[in-house]
Amino acid sequence: RYAAQGPIAGDAFRMCTARLSHLGNYRNSLNLTVSGSGIHMQPMAIFSMCHDPLFIPWNAVTALEKRKKLFFASARLLVKNDDAGGTTRITFFGQPVSDSLQRHCPQKRSGAATRS
């Protein structure tokens, strides 16, 4: 549903960690770019077989929650995955990524769909 058409310009992060609902973990193996238009995710080349790059536009994000456990920052997104209202949770780990998501997400700027 969210196939990427190509790379985007924005805040680029390499070797990121993310958890996608029940679909799996990408531990230090995800390249991520965050921009005003959305989030581009692509596994590192060595892990990219059968994993196409994704682009999630901000209008597909229904909520953004900044989290902190002990000393570890994360940001959890709820992303629409079908027209019936289903969502997928994507949690990104690390303070720089969390800050970038907060800064670029339109819902954060309006305060409409975030929780702290």
N, C-alpha and C positions, 0 to 999 in steps of 0.2 A: 504494500500500500504506500509506503514512503520511500520508494527507490530514489536514490540521489541521481541527479543529472550530471553532476560533476562537482569538483571542490568549490568551496565558497571562501570569501575573504572574511576575516574576523579574528577573534582571539583563538589562537591555535595551541592545543595541548597535545603532547605526545606521551605514550605509555600510561594512559589513564586507566582507572578501574571503574567498572560500572556493573550493576546487577539489573537484569531485565526480568521482572516478575519471576515466573517459574521457568523461564527459558534458559537461564544460565548466567554465569559470571564471566566477565572479561577482566581478569586481573592483570594490570599493567600491560595490556595488549591492545588498547583502543586508542586510535588517533581521533581527536575531537576538535571541531571548530565551532565556536559560538558566535553568532552575529545577530544583528537586528532582525533578520528574516527567519532565523531558526537555528537548528542544531544539525551539524553534519557529523556523522559517526562512521568510522571505517576501521576494521581490525587492521593491525599491523600486517605487512605483506606476508610474513610467515604463517599467519593465522587466517588469511583472507579467503582460502579455498572454501567455496560454498557459502560465503558470507558477503553478500553484496553490500556496498555502502548505503547508508540510510540518510535521508534528510527529513527532519521533523520540523515542519513550519510551526511558528508560535501559535497559530490559530487551532492547531491540533492538541495543544497543551491545555488541560482543564484545571490544573492546580500545580503550584510549585511550593514545596515545603523545605525550608532550610532547617537542617538538623545538626546537632552536635552531641556526641557521646564521648565522655572523657575529654580527650584532646583531639578527637577526629571529627572534622567537619564533613558534611555531605549535603546534597540537595536531591530531593525526591520529586520527580515529575509524574503526573498522571497524564497519559497520552491516549486520545481516542483511538480505538483500534477497529471499530466498526460503526455502522450507521445506527445500530440498535442501542448505543450508549455504553458499550463495553470499553474498558480502559486497561492499559498496561502500565505498571509501575516501573519506572527506570530510576535507579538511584546512582548518582555519580559521587565519587569520593574524592576528597581533597579540597582544601580551602580555596586555592586559586580558581578551580573549576566552579565551585559553589558560588563564589563571588561573581564570576563572569555570568553565570546563569541568572543570578539575581539582578545584575546590572542590565542585561539585555532583554529579559522577559517582559513583554508589554503588560502582562497581568501584574507584575511586581510594581511597575511604574504607576499603574492605576490603583494598586492595592486591592484589586478585585478577587484574586484567587490564590492568595498566599497565606501561609500560617508560619509563625515563628516559634 
